[in-house]
Amino acid sequence: MYKIIIILAVLVAILLSSSLYTVNETQVAIKLRLGEIVAIENEPGLKFKTPFVNNVVTFDKRIQTLDAPAESFLTIAKKTVVVDSYVKWRIVDTQKFYISTGGAMSSANLRLAQNTQDALRSEFSKRTIIEVVSDEREAIMASVKEKLKSIAEDEYGIEVIDVRIKRIELSQEVRNSVYTRMETERKGLANKYRSEGAEEAEKIQAFADKERTIILANAYRDSEKIRGNGDAISASNYAAAYNQDVDFYSFYRSLESYKKAFNQQGDILILNPDSEFFRYFNPSE
């Protein structure tokens, strides 16, 4: 009798455990009966099911992130760009999500990734590289988000919360082409600046030479004028001195001549002793 009670208690415990399941706050659950949806549990707590008849599938109802690998797209000019993006989404229609994806998150991510690639490809094919890299990025993300929202909610029961482009890079071929063009443009600009600099340097040099010539000419003119004035004053002084004492002035001038004539030791001067030069050496004078 005691053994029967134990066996019955174990069977009741197994049956009870098979009849209970828990839905967490971060989950939503679907109760199935032989593969058919009979209930959707959105509220957290302890729930009941019919053992061996019902089975339960739970999903994470929090915001999910689809971070797909970077993909290559062609711009309107047939230039390849590599785009890395991500999508934020969550389940809003559990029944539709289960029917469309079979309840697999990986399947939902795969389908959403394909739709994201199609939307991005369409947007990039309408724009140039400059537009997608700079001023059109926000417009691209907004357009892709709107396209995904209508598709995802209608077909998969998913709400697309946000679409973001993390990185846009040029392909290696395009990068090489862009760098070559930039290098050519910079070299052309550098040559232009060098040419303009050389031209300006020549102008400055010519102006400086002109100014130098003018300054030297004015200086020579002023020096000749000053020299002329000095010579005039000197001649006037000589004349005044000569008029004051003719004999002394003649004697002084002779001394100056002697000093200049016999300036160096060993100088030889051959003259007639009776010449005017030696007039003051003659005792009779």
C-alpha positions as CSV (number, residue, x, y, z in Angstrom):
1,M,0.0,0.0,0.0
2,Y,2.8,2.4,0.9
3,K,4.6,1.7,-2.4
4,I,1.4,2.4,-4.3
5,I,1.0,5.8,-2.6
6,I,4.6,6.7,-3.5
7,I,4.1,5.7,-7.1
8,L,0.9,7.7,-7.3
9,A,2.6,10.7,-5.8
10,V,5.4,10.5,-8.3
11,L,3.0,10.2,-11.2
12,V,1.0,13.2,-9.9
13,A,4.2,15.2,-9.5
14,I,5.2,14.4,-13.1
15,L,1.8,15.1,-14.4
16,L,1.7,18.5,-12.5
17,S,5.2,19.5,-13.7
18,S,4.1,18.7,-17.3
19,S,1.0,20.8,-16.8
20,L,2.9,24.0,-15.6
21,Y,5.2,26.3,-17.5
22,T,6.6,29.8,-16.7
23,V,6.6,32.9,-18.9
24,N,9.3,35.4,-18.0
25,E,8.9,39.2,-18.2
26,T,11.2,39.3,-21.3
27,Q,9.2,36.5,-23.1
28,V,6.1,35.9,-25.0
29,A,4.8,32.3,-25.4
30,I,2.6,30.4,-27.9
31,K,0.6,27.4,-26.7
32,L,0.2,24.8,-29.4
33,R,-2.1,21.8,-29.7
34,L,-0.9,19.3,-32.1
35,G,0.9,22.1,-34.0
36,E,-2.0,24.5,-34.0
37,I,-1.9,27.8,-32.1
38,V,-4.5,27.8,-29.3
39,A,-3.2,30.7,-27.1
40,I,-0.7,33.5,-26.9
41,E,0.6,34.4,-23.5
42,N,2.0,37.9,-23.2
43,E,1.7,38.3,-19.4
44,P,4.5,36.9,-17.3
45,G,3.7,34.2,-14.6
46,L,2.9,30.6,-14.1
47,K,0.8,29.1,-16.8
48,F,-1.1,25.8,-17.3
49,K,-1.3,23.4,-20.3
50,T,-2.6,20.0,-21.0
51,P,0.1,17.4,-20.7
52,F,1.1,15.5,-23.9
53,V,-1.4,17.6,-25.9
54,N,-0.1,21.1,-25.6
55,N,3.5,22.2,-26.1
56,V,4.8,25.8,-25.6
57,V,7.2,27.9,-27.7
58,T,8.7,31.0,-26.1
59,F,10.2,34.1,-27.9
60,D,12.3,37.0,-26.6
61,K,10.1,40.1,-26.9
62,R,13.0,42.5,-26.2
63,I,14.6,44.6,-28.9
64,Q,16.8,42.5,-31.1
65,T,19.8,43.6,-33.2
66,L,20.5,42.4,-36.7
67,D,24.2,43.1,-37.3
68,A,24.8,41.6,-40.7
69,P,28.2,41.4,-42.5
70,A,29.2,44.3,-44.7
71,E,27.9,44.2,-48.2
72,S,29.0,45.8,-51.5
73,F,26.7,48.0,-53.5
74,L,26.9,49.9,-56.8
75,T,26.3,53.7,-56.9
76,I,24.6,55.4,-59.9
77,A,28.1,55.9,-61.4
78,K,28.8,52.1,-61.1
79,K,31.3,52.6,-58.3
80,T,31.4,49.9,-55.6
81,V,31.0,50.9,-52.0
82,V,31.2,48.6,-49.0
83,V,28.4,49.3,-46.5
84,D,28.2,48.0,-42.9
85,S,24.8,48.5,-41.2
86,Y,22.5,47.2,-38.4
87,V,18.8,47.0,-37.7
88,K,16.9,47.2,-34.4
89,W,13.7,45.2,-34.3
90,R,11.2,43.4,-32.0
91,I,8.3,41.0,-32.3
92,V,4.9,42.7,-32.2
93,D,2.6,40.0,-33.7
94,T,3.7,36.7,-32.2
95,Q,1.3,34.6,-34.2
96,K,2.3,36.1,-37.6
97,F,6.0,35.8,-36.6
98,Y,5.6,32.1,-35.7
99,I,3.8,31.3,-38.9
100,S,6.2,33.2,-41.2
101,T,9.5,32.1,-39.6
102,G,8.6,28.8,-38.0
103,G,9.5,30.4,-34.7
104,A,13.2,30.6,-35.5
105,M,15.0,33.9,-34.7
106,S,17.8,33.0,-37.2
107,S,15.2,32.7,-39.9
108,A,13.8,36.1,-39.0
109,N,17.2,37.7,-39.1
110,L,18.0,36.0,-42.4
111,R,14.8,37.3,-44.1
112,L,15.2,40.8,-42.6
113,A,18.9,40.9,-43.7
114,Q,17.8,40.1,-47.3
115,N,15.2,42.8,-47.3
116,T,17.7,45.3,-45.8
117,Q,20.2,44.5,-48.6
118,D,17.6,45.0,-51.3
119,A,16.5,48.3,-49.8
120,L,20.1,49.5,-49.4
121,R,20.9,48.4,-53.0
122,S,18.0,50.4,-54.3
123,E,19.0,53.5,-52.4
124,F,22.7,53.4,-53.3
125,S,21.9,52.8,-57.0
126,K,20.2,56.3,-57.1
127,R,23.1,58.3,-55.7
128,T,26.7,59.2,-56.3
129,I,29.6,58.4,-54.0
130,I,29.8,61.9,-52.7
131,E,26.1,61.8,-51.8
132,V,26.2,58.5,-50.0
133,V,29.3,59.4,-48.1
134,S,28.3,62.9,-47.0
135,D,25.0,64.6,-47.1
136,E,22.6,61.7,-48.1
137,R,23.3,59.2,-45.4
138,E,20.4,60.2,-43.1
139,A,18.0,60.2,-46.1
140,I,19.2,56.7,-47.0
141,M,18.6,55.3,-43.5
142,A,15.2,56.9,-43.2
143,S,14.1,55.5,-46.6
144,V,15.4,52.0,-45.8
145,K,13.6,52.1,-42.4
146,E,10.3,52.9,-44.0
147,K,10.6,50.2,-46.6
148,L,11.5,47.6,-43.9
149,K,8.7,48.6,-41.6
150,S,6.0,48.0,-44.1
151,I,7.5,44.6,-45.2
152,A,8.5,43.3,-41.8
153,E,5.3,44.1,-40.0
154,D,2.9,42.9,-42.7
155,E,4.8,39.7,-43.5
156,Y,6.7,38.7,-40.4
157,G,5.0,40.5,-37.5
158,I,8.1,42.4,-36.7
159,E,8.4,46.1,-35.9
160,V,11.6,47.8,-37.3
161,I,12.7,50.3,-34.7
162,D,15.8,51.7,-36.3
163,V,18.2,51.3,-39.2
164,R,21.7,52.6,-39.0
165,I,24.7,52.7,-41.4
166,K,27.8,52.2,-39.3
167,R,30.4,52.5,-42.1
168,I,30.7,53.3,-45.8
169,E,33.9,52.5,-47.5
170,L,35.1,52.6,-51.1
171,S,36.3,49.4,-52.7
172,Q,40.0,49.1,-53.1
173,E,39.8,49.8,-56.8
174,V,37.7,52.9,-56.3
175,R,40.0,54.0,-53.4
176,N,43.1,53.8,-55.7
177,S,41.3,55.7,-58.4
178,V,40.2,58.4,-55.9
179,Y,43.6,58.7,-54.4
180,T,45.3,59.0,-57.8
181,R,42.9,61.7,-58.8
182,M,43.4,63.5,-55.5
183,E,47.1,63.3,-55.9
184,T,46.9,64.7,-59.5
185,E,44.7,67.5,-58.3
186,R,47.0,68.4,-55.4
187,K,50.1,68.3,-57.7
188,G,48.3,70.6,-60.2
189,L,47.4,72.9,-57.4
190,A,50.9,72.9,-56.0
191,N,52.4,73.7,-59.4
192,K,49.9,76.5,-59.8
193,Y,51.0,78.0,-56.4
194,R,54.7,77.5,-57.3
195,S,54.2,79.3,-60.6
196,E,52.3,82.2,-59.0
197,G,54.9,82.4,-56.2
198,A,57.8,82.5,-58.8
199,E,55.9,85.2,-60.7
200,E,55.4,87.2,-57.6
201,A,59.0,86.7,-56.6
202,E,60.1,88.1,-59.9
203,K,57.9,91.1,-59.5
204,I,59.2,91.8,-56.1
205,Q,62.8,91.3,-57.3
206,A,62.2,93.7,-60.2
207,F,60.6,96.3,-57.9
208,A,63.5,95.9,-55.4
209,D,66.1,96.4,-58.2
210,K,64.2,99.4,-59.5
211,E,64.1,100.9,-56.0
212,R,67.8,100.1,-55.5
213,T,68.7,101.9,-58.8
214,I,66.6,104.9,-57.9
215,I,68.1,105.1,-54.3
216,L,71.7,104.8,-55.7
217,A,71.0,107.4,-58.3
218,N,69.5,109.8,-55.8
219,A,72.4,109.2,-53.4
220,Y,75.0,109.8,-56.1
221,R,73.1,113.0,-57.2
222,D,73.0,114.2,-53.6
223,S,76.7,113.3,-53.0
224,E,77.8,115.1,-56.1
225,K,75.7,118.1,-55.0
226,I,77.3,118.0,-51.5
227,R,80.7,117.5,-53.0
228,G,80.2,120.5,-55.4
229,N,79.1,122.7,-52.5
230,G,82.1,121.5,-50.5
231,D,84.5,122.3,-53.3
232,A,82.9,125.7,-53.7
233,I,83.3,126.4,-50.0
234,S,86.8,125.1,-50.1
235,A,87.7,127.3,-53.1
236,S,86.1,130.2,-51.4
237,N,88.1,129.5,-48.2
238,Y,91.3,129.2,-50.2
239,A,90.6,132.4,-52.0
240,A,89.8,134.2,-48.7
241,A,93.0,132.9,-47.2
242,Y,95.0,133.8,-50.2
243,N,93.7,137.4,-50.2
244,Q,94.5,137.8,-46.5
245,D,98.3,136.9,-46.9
246,V,99.5,135.9,-50.3
247,D,103.0,135.1,-49.3
248,F,102.0,132.9,-46.3
249,Y,99.4,131.2,-48.4
250,S,102.0,130.4,-51.1
251,F,104.4,129.2,-48.5
252,Y,101.8,126.9,-46.9
253,R,100.8,125.5,-50.2
254,S,104.4,124.7,-51.0
255,L,104.8,122.9,-47.7
256,E,101.7,120.8,-48.6
257,S,103.3,120.0,-51.9
258,Y,106.6,119.0,-50.3
259,K,104.7,116.7,-47.9
260,K,102.9,115.0,-50.7
261,A,106.0,114.8,-52.9
262,F,108.2,113.3,-50.3
263,N,105.6,111.1,-48.6
264,Q,107.5,107.7,-48.9
265,Q,111.1,107.0,-47.9
266,G,113.4,106.6,-50.9
267,D,111.2,108.8,-53.2
268,I,113.3,110.4,-55.9
269,L,112.3,113.6,-57.6
270,I,114.6,115.0,-60.4
271,L,114.0,118.7,-60.9
272,N,116.0,121.8,-61.8
273,P,117.0,123.4,-58.5
274,D,116.0,126.8,-59.8
275,S,112.5,125.6,-60.6
276,E,109.5,127.2,-58.9
277,F,109.0,124.0,-56.8
278,F,112.2,124.7,-54.8
279,R,111.7,128.5,-54.4
280,Y,111.5,128.2,-50.6
281,F,114.7,126.1,-50.5
282,N,116.6,129.0,-52.0
283,P,118.1,131.2,-49.2
284,S,117.6,134.3,-51.4
285,E,113.8,133.9,-51.3
